Amino acid sequence: MFDLDLSVPAEIGPLSWLLGVWEGSGVVHYTIGEDVREHDFGQRVSFSQDGLPYLNYTSTSWLLDEALTPLVSETGYWRLSRQLGAGDPGPAMLAGSGERPFTTPDAVETLRNEVGGFDIEVSLIHPGGVHELYLGRVKGPRIDLATDAVMRSATAKEYAAATRMYGLVDSELLWAWDIAALGQDLRTHSSGRLTRVE
């Protein structure tokens, strides 16, 4: 059972079921030509908030070998997709001018999309030189995302697109991640099952 924290900003409400620290395991299964890359991993994911209308996100993972070898990490921000206005902070360190919008549950309700959920934007950064911008939607305890843009540094491995799905099932966070990378089309990459630990 999870109780929603009513002290979080109203705009985080549709995503607030993610708040906390989650741990668990998963499997990578990615086919590159005739080669299948497959391994198990452990993962720790944190969704937090700092009083602003977005979630902070971090994920670290490790191989489930004897040494628990570090695998990958990523960090980013999750927010409802809406036009930013004068009352919102930014760009850079500029303070907003005027009142912040969508500070009440009733105001946030006006952001519902045509299928009764909320459109969202997720920005993720990987230390290997990849930055993903996902667009998608949250509807109840399910989130569907697809990349709108992928930026790569000149030194990054080839990575073109991705989709992700998250769902809360029996108090566990289940997720699946498909990628188009290393010359392959969009295909199954990894999935995991996490339990809230904090």
C-alpha positions in Angstrom: 0.0 0.0 0.0 1.2 3.5 -0.9 -0.2 6.8 0.5 0.1 9.8 -1.7 2.1 12.7 -0.1 -0.3 15.6 -0.2 2.6 18.1 0.5 4.2 17.6 -2.9 3.5 20.3 -5.6 0.1 19.7 -7.2 1.7 19.3 -10.7 3.6 16.2 -9.5 0.4 14.6 -8.4 -0.1 12.4 -11.5 3.5 11.1 -11.1 3.7 10.9 -7.3 3.2 7.2 -7.2 6.8 6.9 -8.4 8.3 8.8 -5.5 10.7 6.9 -3.4 13.6 4.5 -3.8 13.1 1.2 -5.6 15.4 -1.8 -5.9 15.3 -5.0 -7.7 16.6 -6.9 -10.7 16.1 -7.4 -14.4 17.5 -8.9 -17.6 19.1 -7.6 -20.7 18.3 -9.5 -24.0 19.4 -7.6 -27.1 19.9 -9.1 -30.5 22.6 -7.7 -32.8 22.7 -9.6 -36.1 23.3 -13.2 -35.1 24.7 -12.3 -31.6 22.4 -12.2 -28.6 23.6 -10.2 -25.6 22.0 -11.4 -22.4 22.7 -10.9 -18.7 21.0 -10.3 -15.4 21.5 -7.0 -13.5 20.6 -5.4 -10.2 19.1 -1.9 -10.1 18.4 1.0 -7.7 16.1 3.8 -8.9 15.2 7.0 -7.0 12.4 9.4 -7.8 12.5 12.5 -5.6 11.2 16.1 -5.5 12.6 19.4 -4.3 9.4 21.6 -4.3 9.5 22.3 -8.0 7.0 20.8 -10.5 9.1 17.9 -11.6 10.6 14.7 -10.3 14.3 14.2 -10.0 15.4 10.7 -11.3 18.5 8.6 -10.8 19.2 5.0 -11.7 22.2 2.9 -11.1 22.7 -0.8 -12.1 25.2 -3.5 -11.7 25.9 -7.0 -13.1 24.8 -9.8 -10.9 28.2 -11.4 -10.9 30.4 -12.1 -7.9 31.9 -8.6 -7.9 28.6 -6.8 -8.5 30.4 -5.0 -11.4 28.9 -1.5 -12.0 26.9 -1.5 -15.3 25.4 1.9 -16.2 23.7 4.9 -14.6 21.4 7.7 -15.8 19.9 10.8 -14.3 17.1 13.2 -15.4 13.9 14.9 -14.8 10.2 13.9 -15.3 7.4 16.5 -15.6 4.0 17.1 -17.1 4.2 18.4 -20.6 2.8 22.0 -20.8 3.8 25.3 -22.1 6.0 27.2 -19.6 4.8 30.7 -18.7 6.1 33.8 -17.0 5.5 32.4 -13.6 7.8 29.4 -14.1 11.5 29.8 -13.3 14.1 29.9 -16.2 15.6 29.8 -18.5 18.9 29.3 -16.6 18.8 31.0 -13.2 16.1 33.5 -14.0 13.2 33.6 -11.4 9.7 33.5 -12.7 7.7 36.7 -12.8 4.2 36.5 -11.4 2.4 33.5 -9.8 3.3 30.0 -10.7 0.6 28.2 -12.6 -1.0 24.8 -11.9 -0.5 25.0 -8.1 -3.8 23.3 -7.2 -5.3 19.9 -8.1 -8.2 21.6 -9.9 -5.7 23.5 -12.1 -3.7 20.4 -12.8 -6.9 18.6 -13.9 -7.2 21.0 -16.8 -4.1 19.4 -18.2 -5.7 16.0 -18.8 -5.4 14.8 -22.4 -8.0 13.3 -24.7 -7.6 9.8 -23.2 -7.9 11.0 -19.5 -4.2 10.9 -18.7 -1.5 13.5 -18.7 1.2 14.2 -21.4 4.7 14.1 -19.9 8.3 14.9 -20.9 11.3 13.0 -19.6 14.8 14.1 -20.1 17.6 11.6 -19.4 21.3 11.9 -19.5 23.8 9.0 -19.7 27.5 9.4 -18.9 28.4 7.7 -22.2 27.5 10.9 -24.1 23.8 10.2 -24.8 20.9 12.5 -23.9 17.3 11.3 -24.5 14.2 13.4 -24.6 11.1 11.3 -24.2 7.5 12.3 -24.8 4.6 10.2 -23.5 1.8 9.9 -21.1 0.9 8.8 -17.6 -2.6 7.4 -17.0 -3.1 6.1 -13.5 -0.2 3.7 -12.6 1.1 3.3 -16.2 3.6 5.4 -18.2 4.4 5.0 -21.9 7.3 6.9 -23.4 9.0 7.2 -26.8 12.0 9.3 -27.7 11.3 12.5 -29.5 15.0 13.3 -29.8 18.3 11.6 -29.1 21.6 13.6 -28.9 25.0 11.9 -28.9 28.4 13.2 -28.4 31.0 12.4 -31.1 32.5 9.8 -28.8 29.2 8.0 -27.9 28.1 4.6 -29.2 25.5 4.6 -31.9 22.0 5.0 -30.3 19.0 6.2 -32.3 15.7 5.8 -30.5 13.9 4.1 -27.6 10.6 3.4 -25.9 10.0 2.8 -22.3 7.0 1.5 -20.3 6.5 1.7 -16.5 3.7 0.2 -14.5 2.8 -0.2 -10.8 1.6 -3.8 -10.4 0.9 -5.3 -6.9 3.1 -2.5 -5.3 6.0 -3.3 -7.6 7.4 -1.1 -10.3 7.7 -3.0 -13.6 9.4 -1.5 -16.6 10.5 -2.4 -20.1 12.9 -0.6 -22.4 13.3 -1.1 -26.2 16.1 0.5 -28.1 17.4 1.1 -31.6 21.2 1.0 -31.2 24.4 -0.4 -32.8 22.8 -0.4 -36.3 19.6 -2.3 -35.2 16.0 -1.3 -35.5 13.8 -0.7 -32.4 13.7 -4.0 -30.5 13.6 -5.5 -27.0 16.5 -4.5 -24.8 15.8 -4.9 -21.1 13.1 -5.2 -18.4 13.0 -5.1 -14.6 11.0 -5.5 -11.5 11.6 -3.2 -8.5 10.3 -3.0 -5.0 10.0 0.2 -3.0 12.6 0.2 -0.2 12.2 3.8 1.0 
